[in-house]
Amino acid sequence: MKIIVEIADAAERAEELIERVAQGHEILFCRDGNPVAEMSPVTKGTDLWDELWALMAADRDHVPAGTTSNHDEFYDEHGLPK
């Protein structure tokens, strides 16, 4: 269920609104009747770090074997740009 709240009222009811979101509700914050922000519950069971590592691992499949991030060809023996 979506709950619509004016920002001025939300400041006074913050704890209650957060509890509602934890129960699965969505909160739509309005200023003078115009929507400006939305708060929704975090999807349970999704670990964002696991998602990030999976994306990085999938991207590495497209990099040729033996490729490094070393860019020695751009620098001289003293580490200065050529």
Secondary structure, DSSP 8 states (H G I E B T S, - for coil): -EEEEEHHHHHHTHHHHHHHHHTT-EEEEEETTEEEEEE----TT--HHHHHHHHHHHHHTTS-TT--S--GGGB-TTS-B-
